[in-house]
Amino acid sequence: MRLRYLALAGVLALAGCGWFGSKDEAPPVAAGPAMSSEEVLKKDCADEHWKQENLGLWYSVCRQPMRW
């Protein structure tokens, strides 16, 4: 009887971890033209919401230097 409970506990533990038949795979990434890092930077710097969320990064990367 004790062996049955031990086996059942082992099976439940493995099933809870997704060890049995878990076929969840990441969806494939849509194929398309890849953006260069410059294009991504320009897009992020122009986005006002991104600027508010990443203000320190925006100041160090996107802000135009002062011209005298």
MDTraj code that builds the backbone (N, CA, C; nanometers):
import mdtraj as md
import numpy as np

residues = "MET ARG LEU ARG TYR LEU ALA LEU ALA GLY VAL LEU ALA LEU ALA GLY CYS GLY TRP PHE GLY SER LYS ASP GLU ALA PRO PRO VAL ALA ALA GLY PRO ALA MET SER SER GLU GLU VAL LEU LYS LYS ASP CYS ALA ASP GLU HIS TRP LYS GLN GLU ASN LEU GLY LEU TRP TYR SER VAL CYS ARG GLN PRO MET ARG TRP".split()
xyz = np.array([
    [0.0818, -0.1186, 0.0000],
    [0.0000, 0.0000, 0.0000],
    [0.0870, 0.1261, 0.0000],
    [0.1892, 0.1273, 0.0819],
    [0.2788, 0.2416, 0.0901],
    [0.3509, 0.2632, -0.0434],
    [0.3834, 0.1540, -0.1116],
    [0.4518, 0.1622, -0.2409],
    [0.3623, 0.2284, -0.3459],
    [0.2319, 0.2007, -0.3384],
    [0.1380, 0.2623, -0.4333],
    [0.1330, 0.4144, -0.4130],
    [0.1271, 0.4566, -0.2887],
    [0.1229, 0.6007, -0.2601],
    [0.2518, 0.6697, -0.3041],
    [0.3624, 0.6013, -0.2843],
    [0.4910, 0.6565, -0.3262],
    [0.4979, 0.6683, -0.4777],
    [0.4505, 0.5655, -0.5488],
    [0.4500, 0.5684, -0.6953],
    [0.3560, 0.6774, -0.7459],
    [0.2381, 0.6881, -0.6830],
    [0.1424, 0.7908, -0.7235],
    [0.1995, 0.9309, -0.7003],
    [0.2663, 0.9507, -0.5881],
    [0.3272, 1.0808, -0.5600],
    [0.4355, 1.1129, -0.6632],
    [0.5129, 1.0138, -0.7022],
    [0.6172, 1.0352, -0.8036],
    [0.5590, 1.0712, -0.9389],
    [0.4539, 1.0007, -0.9784],
    [0.3893, 1.0287, -1.1072],
    [0.3292, 1.1683, -1.1065],
    [0.2624, 1.2056, -0.9982],
    [0.2025, 1.3389, -0.9906],
    [0.3093, 1.4491, -0.9929],
    [0.4213, 1.4229, -0.9272],
    [0.5287, 1.5224, -0.9271],
    [0.5847, 1.5405, -1.0671],
    [0.6055, 1.4312, -1.1378],
    [0.6586, 1.4410, -1.2745],
    [0.5564, 1.5035, -1.3690],
    [0.4297, 1.4707, -1.3512],
    [0.3259, 1.5292, -1.4363],
    [0.3135, 1.6795, -1.4095],
    [0.3305, 1.7205, -1.2848],
    [0.3217, 1.8627, -1.2505],
    [0.4349, 1.9432, -1.3104],
    [0.5477, 1.8801, -1.3295],
    [0.6622, 1.9485, -1.3894],
    [0.6549, 1.9504, -1.5408],
    [0.5567, 1.8806, -1.5970],
    [0.5450, 1.8783, -1.7414],
    [0.6399, 1.7804, -1.8058],
    [0.6819, 1.6782, -1.7312],
    [0.7787, 1.5836, -1.7845],
    [0.7142, 1.4862, -1.8795],
    [0.5842, 1.4579, -1.8615],
    [0.5137, 1.3627, -1.9457],
    [0.4444, 1.4353, -2.0598],
    [0.4931, 1.4214, -2.1788],
    [0.4227, 1.4637, -2.2983],
    [0.3982, 1.6114, -2.3143],
    [0.4737, 1.6934, -2.2544],
    [0.4553, 1.8367, -2.2722],
    [0.5108, 1.8767, -2.4084],
    [0.4234, 1.9237, -2.4956],
    [0.4643, 1.9583, -2.6318],
    [0.4554, 2.1086, -2.6561],
    [0.4581, 2.1865, -2.5486],
    [0.4499, 2.3316, -2.5633],
    [0.5800, 2.3833, -2.6214],
    [0.5745, 2.4268, -2.7434],
    [0.6914, 2.4838, -2.8086],
    [0.6629, 2.6303, -2.8379],
    [0.7677, 2.7076, -2.8415],
    [0.7516, 2.8497, -2.8730],
    [0.7027, 2.8630, -3.0170],
    [0.6114, 2.9550, -3.0414],
    [0.5641, 2.9734, -3.1785],
    [0.6779, 3.0243, -3.2664],
    [0.6776, 2.9853, -3.3915],
    [0.7851, 3.0308, -3.4797],
    [0.7803, 3.1826, -3.4987],
    [0.8948, 3.2410, -3.5094],
    [0.9049, 3.3847, -3.5294],
    [0.8696, 3.4153, -3.6745],
    [0.7904, 3.5181, -3.6933],
    [0.7502, 3.5549, -3.8288],
    [0.8713, 3.5958, -3.9104],
    [0.8815, 3.5369, -4.0268],
    [0.9936, 3.5697, -4.1147],
    [0.9656, 3.7044, -4.1812],
    [1.0624, 3.7884, -4.1786],
    [1.0484, 3.9201, -4.2378],
    [1.1828, 3.9883, -4.2385],
    [1.1879, 4.1045, -4.2962],
    [1.3167, 4.1738, -4.2976],
    [1.3594, 4.2132, -4.1565],
    [1.4790, 4.1777, -4.1214],
    [1.5314, 4.2106, -3.9892],
    [1.5710, 4.3578, -3.9855],
    [1.5416, 4.4210, -3.8732],
    [1.5775, 4.5616, -3.8582],
    [1.7191, 4.5712, -3.8043],
    [1.7931, 4.6656, -3.8565],
    [1.9276, 4.6869, -3.8054],
    [1.9189, 4.7585, -3.6708],
    [2.0281, 4.7583, -3.5980],
    [2.0266, 4.8227, -3.4665],
    [2.0031, 4.9733, -3.4791],
    [2.0484, 5.0329, -3.5872],
    [2.0236, 5.1772, -3.6083],
    [1.8754, 5.2045, -3.6281],
    [1.8084, 5.1170, -3.7050],
    [1.6662, 5.1359, -3.7290],
    [1.5864, 5.1192, -3.5997],
    [1.6248, 5.0199, -3.5192],
    [1.5575, 4.9977, -3.3914],
    [1.5790, 5.1175, -3.3000],
    [1.7005, 5.1698, -3.2972],
    [1.7311, 5.2862, -3.2146],
    [1.6498, 5.4078, -3.2578],
    [1.6400, 5.4321, -3.3885],
    [1.5608, 5.5450, -3.4373],
    [1.4146, 5.5292, -3.4008],
    [1.3621, 5.4072, -3.4141],
    [1.2226, 5.3818, -3.3823],
    [1.1970, 5.4020, -3.2327],
    [1.2854, 5.3490, -3.1488],
    [1.2677, 5.3640, -3.0043],
    [1.2825, 5.5086, -2.9605],
    [1.3786, 5.5801, -3.0167],
    [1.4002, 5.7198, -2.9781],
    [1.2821, 5.8080, -3.0174],
    [1.2118, 5.7725, -3.1243],
    [1.0980, 5.8520, -3.1692],
    [0.9704, 5.8203, -3.0917],
    [0.9669, 5.7082, -3.0205],
    [0.8483, 5.6656, -2.9482],
    [0.8427, 5.7356, -2.8119],
    [0.7401, 5.8166, -2.7916],
    [0.7266, 5.8943, -2.6684],
    [0.7051, 5.8041, -2.5470],
    [0.6283, 5.6975, -2.5644],
    [0.6058, 5.6046, -2.4522],
    [0.7368, 5.5369, -2.4121],
    [0.8164, 5.4946, -2.5090],
    [0.9461, 5.4329, -2.4800],
    [1.0365, 5.5329, -2.4083],
    [1.0307, 5.6585, -2.4501],
    [1.1118, 5.7620, -2.3864],
    [1.0754, 5.7749, -2.2384],
    [0.9450, 5.7772, -2.2078],
    [0.9019, 5.7914, -2.0684],
    [0.9393, 5.6696, -1.9848],
    [0.9366, 5.5512, -2.0436],
    [0.9700, 5.4286, -1.9713],
    [1.1211, 5.4125, -1.9520],
    [1.2005, 5.4693, -2.0416],
    [1.3455, 5.4508, -2.0399],
    [1.4165, 5.5855, -2.0463],
    [1.3788, 5.6761, -1.9593],
    [1.4270, 5.8135, -1.9685],
    [1.5783, 5.8248, -1.9552],
    [1.6384, 5.7514, -1.8637],
    [1.7838, 5.7576, -1.8475],
    [1.8564, 5.7103, -1.9713],
    [1.8078, 5.6008, -2.0297],
    [1.8677, 5.5503, -2.1533],
    [1.8451, 5.6484, -2.2676],
    [1.7261, 5.7089, -2.2714],
    [1.6971, 5.8043, -2.3769],
    [1.7944, 5.9221, -2.3709],
    [1.8194, 5.9739, -2.2494],
    [1.9120, 6.0865, -2.2351],
    [2.0533, 6.0487, -2.2794],
    [2.0952, 5.9250, -2.2509],
    [2.2323, 5.8875, -2.2843],
    [2.2493, 5.8488, -2.4299],
    [2.1418, 5.8058, -2.4968],
    [2.1571, 5.7554, -2.6329],
    [2.0885, 5.8436, -2.7364],
    [1.9689, 5.8919, -2.7070],
    [1.8861, 5.9566, -2.8091],
    [1.8948, 6.1089, -2.8109],
    [1.9235, 6.1697, -2.6964],
    [1.9186, 6.3155, -2.6888],
    [2.0269, 6.3776, -2.7759],
    [1.9884, 6.4770, -2.8483],
    [2.0836, 6.5486, -2.9329],
    [2.1707, 6.6397, -2.8460],
    [2.3001, 6.6433, -2.8718],
    [2.3881, 6.7293, -2.7913],
    [2.3554, 6.8769, -2.8142],
    [2.3784, 6.9563, -2.7116],
    [2.3542, 7.0995, -2.7229],
    [2.4578, 7.1609, -2.8167],
    [2.4120, 7.2530, -2.8985],
    [2.5027, 7.3221, -2.9919],
    [2.5109, 7.4684, -2.9521],
    [2.6305, 7.5167, -2.9426],
    [2.6525, 7.6544, -2.9002],
    [2.6665, 7.7441, -3.0164],
])
top = md.Topology()
chain = top.add_chain()
for i, resn in enumerate(residues, 1):
    res = top.add_residue(resn, chain, resSeq=i)
    for name in ("N", "CA", "C"):
        top.add_atom(name, md.element.get_by_symbol(name[0]), res)
traj = md.Trajectory(xyz[None], top)
